[in-house]
Amino acid sequence: MKYMDKVEPLMPEIKANLARLVKYNSVLGEAKEGMPFGEGPKAVLDEGLRIAEELGFRTKNVDNYCGIAEMGAEDSDKLIGIAAHLDIVPAGEGWDTDPFTMVEKDGYLYGRGVSDDKGAVIAGLYAMKILRDMGVPVEKKIRLLMGTNEETGSKCMKYYVEHEQPVTYGFTPDGGFPGIYGEKGHCGMKLSSKNTKIVNIKGGFVSNAVCNRCSTTVKAADVDAEALRAELAKTPLKSFTVTEENGELTIDAIGVSAHASTPLLGVNACAYTMVALKAAGFEDDFCDFYNDKVGTACNGEGVGLNIEDEYGDLTFNNGMIWMENGQIIGTIDIRVPVTYHPEQVRALCEGKLENEKGSLEIVHCADGLFFPPESDLVKSLHSAYVEITGDKENRPMVIGGGTYAQAVPGIIAFGCELPGEDNHIHDANEKLSVESLKIQICIYIQAILNLLAL
């Protein structure tokens, strides 16, 4: 494979530097002076910049919002940008190894962030290094941007856009190959109870993933324990327990996590708990509201949002749920087909979000992103993928996930996941094939060369 002879000798160093990034729990923390996203993101940014300096790049810390590793013509007004991120979602439970100690086993690297997106930071850095070491003439400026807030709002890249040189064209290695020219719009809703006999509930670990675990407590007098166990056994939950203590039943349900943009790949522990409770005879306003308005279908049909366009359908995901001062609160993450706009979403569900049993409130809506598939940017990146892999069957696509492409004008998502891979992003045991990491770097070398030629 083209460039593999340049990548292979560097692999011990590449893996060692990735391990340096993985060791940081860089989930969003409490903002402090000089640390807009908390201590973890600040610490991993410092480490990322140290690695870039060791590799010989010009570096800049942009007020601890993001970092820059730069090469090429310093005075050029043409800037190729590679926007990757160092922040992560919470590790969650169910890991077979320490999520913050990178482990290599059977050809895979394991650890939180190895794929999303610390591995891509390293892949981008080494693609730039290899190009430089090859002596390729670089008459434009090339920057790897290391963000620290992609998972919780992309404020880091919005700050970059406001304070730094605009990106002329580029990519974010935080999606899939062979490229993503469209990203669905996004809406968020707040789920609230009005009346409930549920004593306590807690589920999920982040709003943009399927609720993978849920613990629910009800009074034992309100539902038959054996009937409840029988109904839970009919669900696709991985496991469950029903325990009785002090006149209360506690259901601990374990489902399967998945990204909120692909909720049908997961099993929502909260949703199936509600299904089983109702089927077992539990009479409760919130349980009824949840089953009617949210349910297990993941398509928004309960609130009139079962829509699609030629690029994909709407997805509707409950990520987190908890009890707050006697009221149940939950998050709903909606990915909207690219040809629909927020005002259309609001109109479709108008009058369907509230009744006497509960409510759903739209808290934000944002347009999606769309680049014509025939644009120079999309074609240049796709051709780089084809040249390295030889794969002409897979085509650039539209996805439900949101990336830095929505915050940084002029870029699209390109990699880092290869077709057919499932790297357990946002789930336990996140992984990355060592071979895939090598291929990523080769593709990014060719992608930068193609962008330099535009």
N, C-alpha and C positions, 0 to 999 in steps of 0.2 A: 504493500500500500504506500502511496506517495507520502513522503515526509516521515514515515514510520521509523526509518533509520536514524532520523534526528531525535525522535521522541523516546525511543526505547532506552538509550543509554541514560536518559535523565529520569527514568521512572523511580529509582530509589529516592532521589532528591524531591521529586514531585509528590510522592506519597508522604514523605516526612513533613513537607511544608503543609500539606492538607491536614495532617494530624495536628499540627500547631494551631490551625484554625478551629478544628472540631472540638478541641478541649475547652473552648469558651462557651458557656451557657449564655448566648447572646439574644435571648428573648427580650422583648420590650420590658423595660423597668421604669422605675420612678424617675422622672426628669429631675436633674440637679444642675447646678451652675456648671456650664461647660459640658454637660452630658444631656443633650436634648432627649435621648431615648434610654437613659439609665446607664448603669455601670457596665453591664455585660456588652452591649453594643459598642460602647466607647473602648473597652479593652480589646475586643476583637478587631476593631478598626485600627488601633495602634499596632496590633500584630500584623495585620494585612499590609500596612504601610511599611513595616520593618522588612517583611519578605520582599516587597517591591523594591525597596532600597538595596537590599542584598543582591537582587537580580540586576541592579544597575539602572533602574528607571528613575526619571525625575518624578518626585512625589509632592503631593500637597494635601494637607488636611483642611477640608472645607468646613471649618467651625464645628467639627465633630458630627456633622450631618452625614458626610460621606468623604471618601478619600479618592485621590487621583494618582494613577501610575501612568506616566506619559513617555512617549518616544516620538521621533520624527521631527519635522520642521517646527521649531518653537513659534515662529512668526506667521505660520500659515493660517489663513482664514477658513480653510477647509478642515473639518474635524470629524474623524471617524471615531465613534463612541461605542464602547462595549460596556453595557450597564448590568452589573451583577450585584448580588447582595450577600451580606455577611450575617444578617439577623436570621432568626429561626422561629418556628413555632415551638410551643412547649414540648418537651420530650414525651410527656404522657407516660402511661404504664404499659407493661407487657413486653419490655425489651429482654432479649436473651443476653445482652452485654451492656456494659456501661455506655449510655448514649454519648458521653463526652470523652470517651477514650476510643479512638479509631482502631478497629480490629480488622485484620485481613484474614479471610477464611474462604477456602474453595474458590479463589479467583474473584472474590467480592470484598469491597471495603464497607464496613458497617459503622454507623455513627450518625447522630443528628446533624444534618447539613451536608453530608458527603455528596448528595445529589442536589439538594435544594437549600443553598445555592453556592455553598463554599467550594465544592468541587469545581463549579463553573468559574469561580474567581481564579482558582489555580490554573484551570485549563486556559483561560484567557491570558493570564500572565505568561505562561510558557509558550503559547502561540506567538505572542509578541517577542519574547526572548529569542525563539528559534528564527523568526524572520530577521531580527536584528543580527544574530550571529551568522546568518546566511549572507549578510551583506546586501540585502535587497534595498535598492534606492527607495527612500520614503520621503516624498516631497509634500506630504500632508501631515497633519498632526494626528496621532493615534492616542486615545485615552481609554484606559480601563477605569471605569467608575465603580467604586466599592461602596454600595449603599448600606444603610443600617436600619431601614424602616419599611422594607418592602411588604412584610407580612401584615403590617398594621397601618397601612395608609399611604405609603410611598412619599411621606413628607420630605424624606431625604433628597429624592430626585427633584421634587418641586422646588426645594431650596437651591439645588444645583442650577436648575433652569433660571432661577431669579438672579443668581450671583455669578455665574460662570459663562464661558464661551458656549454658544449654542452648538449642538451636535448637527452636523450636516447630514449624515446618514450613519447607520450602524445597526446594532442588534442588542437584544438582551438574551443571554443564554439561560433562560428561566422558563422554558416551555418545552417544545418538542421539535424534533427534526421531522420532515425537511423544511420546516418554517411555518409561521403562523401569520397570516395576513389579516385576520379578523379576530377580535375579542368581544365577546358578548358584553352588553351593558350590565350594570349591577344595581340591585335594589336591596335595601335592608329593612326588615320589619322587626318590631318589638311585639312579642307575644305576652299577653297578660290575662290572668284569671280574674273573675269577679266574685264567684263563690266556689268554694271547693272543700271537700271533706278529706283531701289529701293532707296528711300531717306534715310531711317533709318530702322534698325531692331535690336531687342534684345529679346533673348529667352533663357529659361533654367536657372538652378542655379548651376549645377555641371555636369561634363563630364560623370560620370558613372550612370546617370539616364536619363530617357526619358524626353525630353523637354516638360514640362507641361504647360508653358505659353509663349506666343510670341506676341510681339507688332511690327507691320510692317507698315511703312508709304510709300505711293506711291503718285504720282501726280494724282489729280482727273481726269485730261484729259487723262490719260493712261488706265483707266479701268472704266467701267460703274458700279456705286455704287449698283444699284439694281440687276444687274446680279451677282455681287460679293456676295451680301447677299444671293441670291438664291443658289449659289454654296456652300457657307459656310454652309447653312442649310442642305445640303445633306451629310455633313461629320459627323463623330462620335464625334466631339468636344462637350464638356460639355456645353459650351456657347461661344458666340462671340458678339462683337459690331463692327460696322463700322461707324465712325464719320468723318465728313467733316469740315475742317477749313482752311482758307487761301489757298484755292486751293489744299489742300492735303487730302487724305483719310488715316485714321489710323485704322488698323484692330487689335483689341485686342482679341486674341484667347486663350481659356482655355481648355486644354486637361486633361490627367490623367498621373501622374507620375508613374514610375515603375523602378525597378533596370535595368541597362543596359544589364544585363545577361538574362532578360526576357522581352524584349521590347514589345512583342505582348500583354502583360498584361496592357500596357499603351496606351495612345492616344497622339501622337506627335503633339503638337500645331503648330510647325513650318512646319512640313511636310504637314499637311492638309491645312495650309494657302497657301503654294505653289501650291498644287493641285487646290484649289479654284481660285487662281489668274489666273492660266493658263486656266482653264475651262471658266473663265469669259472674256477671250480675252486679258489678259495682256501679251504683247509681250516683253520678257526680257531674255537676255542671261543667267543670273544666275538662274532665275526661271526654265528655260528649263534644265540647267545643273543639278540642284537639283532634279527635277522630274525624269530625266533620270538616274542619277547615285546613288542617295540616295533613294528617293521615300518613300513609306509607307510600303513596304513589310518586312522590317527589316531582310532581308536574304542576302544582298550583291549581288543580281542578276545583278544589274546595272553595276558592275565592275567585273563580272565573279567569284564571291565568293559564289555562291549558292551551298555549299557543306555540307556533313554530313558523319558521321561514325556510327558505331553500338551504340555509347554512346551519340549521340546527333548531332544537326545541328549547323551551324555557325549563329551567330546573329550579326546584324549591326545596330548601334544606333547613331543617332545625338542627343547629349545631350545639347550643348550650341551653340548659334549663336549671333553674334554682328557685328556692323559696326566700322571699325577702319581706319581713314584717307581716307574715301570714298570707302574702300574695305570691303566686307563681309567676315568674318572669322567664321569658325565653327569647332566643335570637333566631331569626329567619334570614337566610341568605338566598337571594334570587339572582340567577343569571339569565339575562334577557336576550332573545335573538337580535342579531346586529341591525336588522332593518326596522326594529321597533324603537321608539323613543320614550323617555320617562312619562311624558304626559299621556301617552297611549296606555301605559301600564296602569297609571292612576285611574284612568277612565274605565278600564276593563274591570277593575275590582271595586269600583265605587259602590257603596251600599252593601258590600259583601264581607266587610272586615270586622263587623261587630254585631253582637246580639246580647241578649240578657245573660248569657253564660260566659262570655269572654270577649277579648278584643285583639285585633292586630292593627298596629299603627305603622305606617310607612315613615321611616326615620331619615332615609336618604335615597336618592336615585341618581344614577350617572349614565351618560351615553356610553356606548361601546366604541370600538376602534375598527376601522376598515381601510386597508390599502388595496388598490386594484391588483389582482394576481399578475397582470401583465406589466406592472411597474418595474422600473430598472432595479429598485432595491430588492423586491421579491425575487425577480429573475436572477440577479447576481448571487444572492445567497443560496437559492435553490440549486443553481448550477455548481456552486462549490460543494454542496452536499453530494450531488450526483457524481462529480469528478472524483471525489474521494471514495465513495461507497459503491458506485456503479448501480445504485438503486434508482430505477426510473419509474417504478410502479407507484410508490408512495408520493403523494402530492402535497404541497402546502395547504393549510387547512384553516378553519375557524374553530376556536375553542371557547369554553365557558369560563376559564380562569382569566383573571386580570393580571397583567404584568407591568413592568416599568414602561412598556411601550405607550401606556395611557398617560404617563407623566412626562415623558421625554419625547418631544416632537422629532420625527425623522427616523425612528427605529421601529423594528418589529421583533417579536420573539423568534429565536432561532436556536433550537436545542434547549437544554442539553440532553434530554431523554431521547433515545433512539426508538424507531418504530418497534412495537411489540414488547418493549421493556415495561416493567412495573417495579419501580425503585422504592415503593412503599413511602412515597413522599407524604408528609403529614401523618404518618403512622409509625407504630413501633417497628424497630429493626429496619430503619431506612438504610438503603444499600446502594452501591454503585459498582458495576463490573469494572475491573482493572482494564480489561480490553476496551470497554466502552469509553473509559477516560482517555485512553490513547487515541481512539478514533475521533473523539471530540476535538482534541488538540489539533489533529491533522485537518479536520474540517475547518476549524477556526483560522488556521494558517491560510488555507485557500480562500476563505471568506474575506479576510483582510486584504489579500492580494486582489481579489475581484473588486472590492470597494475602492481600493487605491486606483483602479483603472477607470472608474466612473468619471 
